[in-house]
């Protein structure tokens, strides 16, 4: 791991993931989580203030980057929710089958190298009655924007921790063995259009 990944990238991601439009998106989806929750791609803990502590009994915070876990420490210490860190990547979730009531993913599917393997793991650990709550950016509906997504993705991946700006989120979720229950979409205001088309909602096991 280079100096950029160790010292600069965590700060870049922390700033980007804490902008006002993204905070507003978190406020929409995170309170829907309940029971025993697995958050994949916990990062610096930006979702923690938005959980409904009366509905969440335990939170598994899956975050393989120790630099991001360190940046989350202050938020974790201030949270009333019991937080248990898992330091493996999304493709290797170290939980038993059907152990989570909710799987939460926010701005995570764009960066996981083997996204289908990770979705398979999320499906494995989710209870039959559980839900996956998601908020992701991805493929834009306009071809003019999709062209820029294709052009910029190689450079964006290099500076953004592997972020793919144009992944087809609904198709990935369906191919991962889930059925989308509800979903909304929009370009987030105040964000570049090539990286600002958002999908959010919930899905269950297909």
C-alpha positions as CSV (number, residue, x, y, z in Angstrom):
1,X,0.0,0.0,0.0
2,X,1.5,3.3,-1.1
3,X,1.6,6.6,0.8
4,X,-1.3,8.0,-1.2
5,X,-3.6,5.1,-0.1
6,X,-2.4,5.3,3.5
7,X,-2.4,9.0,4.2
8,X,-4.2,10.9,1.5
9,X,-7.0,8.7,0.2
10,X,-8.7,8.3,3.7
11,X,-8.9,12.1,3.9
12,X,-10.2,12.5,0.4
13,X,-12.8,9.8,0.9
14,X,-13.7,11.3,4.3
15,X,-14.3,14.7,2.8
16,X,-16.2,13.4,-0.2
17,X,-18.5,11.1,1.9
18,X,-19.4,13.9,4.3
19,X,-20.7,16.4,1.8
20,X,-24.2,17.8,2.3
21,X,-25.9,16.0,-0.6
22,X,-24.5,12.7,0.6
23,X,-25.4,13.3,4.2
24,X,-29.0,14.0,3.1
25,X,-29.0,10.6,1.2
26,X,-27.8,8.8,4.4
27,X,-30.6,10.5,6.4
28,X,-33.1,8.9,4.0
29,X,-31.9,5.3,4.1
30,X,-29.9,4.6,7.3
31,X,-32.9,4.9,9.7
32,X,-34.5,2.0,7.9
33,X,-32.0,-0.4,9.3
34,X,-33.1,-2.6,12.2
35,X,-32.1,-5.5,14.4
36,X,-28.7,-7.0,13.9
37,X,-27.2,-4.9,11.1
38,X,-24.2,-5.6,8.8
39,X,-22.9,-2.4,7.3
40,X,-20.6,-3.3,4.4
41,X,-18.0,-0.5,3.7
42,X,-18.3,1.2,7.0
43,X,-15.5,3.7,6.1
44,X,-15.1,6.5,8.6
45,X,-18.5,5.8,10.2
46,X,-20.5,8.6,8.4
47,X,-23.7,6.6,8.8
48,X,-23.5,6.2,12.5
49,X,-25.3,9.4,13.5
50,X,-28.3,8.4,11.3
51,X,-29.1,5.0,12.8
52,X,-32.2,4.8,14.9
53,X,-30.6,3.4,18.1
54,X,-34.0,2.2,19.3
55,X,-34.3,-0.2,16.4
56,X,-30.7,-1.5,16.1
57,X,-29.4,-4.1,18.6
58,X,-26.0,-4.7,17.1
59,X,-23.9,-3.3,14.3
60,X,-21.2,-5.2,12.4
61,X,-19.0,-2.6,10.8
62,X,-17.2,-4.3,7.9
63,X,-14.2,-2.1,6.9
64,X,-10.9,-3.7,5.7
65,X,-8.9,-0.5,5.7
66,X,-7.3,0.2,9.1
67,X,-6.9,3.9,8.2
68,X,-10.6,4.2,7.8
69,X,-11.3,2.3,11.0
70,X,-9.0,4.7,12.8
71,X,-10.9,7.7,11.4
72,X,-14.2,6.1,12.6
73,X,-13.0,5.8,16.2
74,X,-14.5,9.0,17.5
75,X,-17.9,8.4,15.9
76,X,-17.9,4.8,17.3
77,X,-17.1,6.0,20.8
78,X,-20.0,8.5,20.7
79,X,-22.5,6.0,19.3
80,X,-25.1,4.3,21.7
81,X,-25.2,1.4,19.3
82,X,-22.8,-1.6,20.0
83,X,-20.3,-1.6,17.1
84,X,-18.2,-4.6,16.2
85,X,-15.5,-4.1,13.6
86,X,-14.9,-6.8,10.9
87,X,-11.7,-6.2,9.1
88,X,-12.1,-8.4,6.0
89,X,-13.2,-7.3,2.6
90,X,-16.8,-7.6,1.4
91,X,-16.0,-10.8,-0.5
92,X,-15.1,-12.5,2.8
93,X,-17.8,-11.6,5.3
94,X,-16.9,-13.5,8.5
95,X,-20.5,-14.1,9.7
96,X,-22.7,-17.2,10.0
97,X,-25.4,-17.8,7.4
98,X,-28.6,-15.9,7.9
99,X,-27.3,-13.9,10.9
100,X,-28.2,-10.3,9.9
101,X,-31.6,-8.7,9.9
102,X,-30.4,-5.8,7.7
103,X,-27.5,-5.4,5.3
104,X,-26.7,-1.7,4.7
105,X,-24.6,-0.5,1.8
106,X,-24.0,3.1,1.1
107,X,-21.5,4.1,-1.7
108,X,-19.9,0.7,-1.5
109,X,-20.7,-1.3,-4.6
110,X,-18.6,1.1,-6.7
111,X,-15.3,0.1,-5.1
112,X,-15.5,-3.6,-4.4
113,X,-13.3,-5.5,-6.9
114,X,-15.4,-8.7,-7.1
115,X,-18.8,-7.1,-6.5
116,X,-20.7,-10.3,-7.4
117,X,-18.9,-12.3,-4.8
118,X,-19.5,-9.6,-2.3
119,X,-23.3,-9.6,-3.1
120,X,-23.3,-13.3,-2.8
121,X,-21.8,-13.0,0.7
122,X,-24.4,-10.4,1.7
123,X,-27.2,-12.7,0.5
124,X,-25.7,-15.6,2.5
125,X,-25.6,-13.7,5.8
126,X,-29.0,-12.0,5.4
127,X,-32.0,-13.7,7.1
128,X,-34.8,-14.9,4.8
129,X,-37.0,-12.2,6.4
130,X,-34.3,-9.5,6.2
131,X,-33.6,-6.6,3.9
132,X,-30.7,-5.0,2.1
133,X,-30.9,-1.2,2.3
134,X,-28.8,0.5,-0.3
135,X,-27.8,3.9,-1.5
136,X,-25.3,3.9,-4.4
137,X,-24.1,6.0,-7.2
138,X,-23.7,4.4,-10.6
139,X,-24.7,4.3,-14.3
140,X,-26.5,7.4,-15.4
141,X,-29.6,7.3,-17.6
142,X,-28.3,9.7,-20.2
143,X,-25.9,8.4,-22.8
144,X,-24.0,11.7,-22.9
145,X,-23.2,11.2,-19.2
146,X,-22.5,7.5,-19.6
147,X,-19.8,8.4,-22.2
148,X,-18.1,10.5,-19.6
149,X,-18.4,7.8,-17.0
150,X,-16.7,5.3,-19.4
151,X,-13.9,7.8,-20.2
152,X,-13.2,8.9,-16.7
153,X,-13.5,5.6,-14.8
154,X,-9.9,4.5,-15.2
155,X,-8.5,7.8,-13.8
156,X,-11.3,8.0,-11.2
157,X,-10.4,4.5,-10.0
158,X,-6.8,5.5,-9.5
159,X,-7.6,8.5,-7.3
160,X,-10.8,7.3,-5.7
161,X,-9.8,4.0,-4.1
162,X,-11.1,1.8,-7.0
163,X,-14.4,3.6,-7.5
164,X,-16.3,2.7,-10.7
165,X,-18.6,5.6,-11.5
166,X,-20.8,3.8,-14.0
167,X,-21.8,0.5,-12.5
168,X,-25.3,-0.6,-13.3
169,X,-26.6,-0.9,-9.7
170,X,-30.1,-2.4,-10.2
171,X,-28.7,-5.1,-12.5
172,X,-25.9,-5.9,-10.0
173,X,-28.3,-6.2,-7.2
174,X,-30.6,-8.5,-9.2
175,X,-27.7,-10.6,-10.5
176,X,-26.5,-11.0,-6.9
177,X,-29.7,-12.8,-6.0
178,X,-31.9,-10.0,-4.7
179,X,-35.3,-8.6,-5.7
180,X,-35.6,-4.8,-5.4
181,X,-38.7,-3.9,-3.4
182,X,-38.5,-0.1,-3.8
183,X,-36.1,2.2,-5.4
184,X,-35.7,5.9,-6.2
185,X,-33.2,7.6,-8.4
186,X,-31.9,11.1,-9.1
187,X,-28.8,13.2,-9.9
188,X,-27.7,14.6,-6.6
189,X,-27.5,18.4,-6.7
190,X,-24.1,19.9,-6.3
191,X,-22.2,16.9,-7.5
192,X,-20.6,16.2,-10.9
193,X,-23.2,14.4,-13.1
194,X,-20.7,11.7,-14.1
195,X,-20.5,10.7,-10.4
196,X,-23.8,11.9,-9.1
197,X,-26.5,9.7,-10.3
198,X,-27.9,7.9,-7.2
199,X,-30.0,4.8,-6.6
200,X,-31.5,4.1,-3.2
201,X,-34.1,1.8,-1.7
202,X,-34.4,-1.8,-0.4
203,X,-34.1,-5.3,-1.7
204,X,-34.9,-8.8,-0.4
205,X,-33.6,-12.3,-1.3
206,X,-35.0,-13.4,-4.6
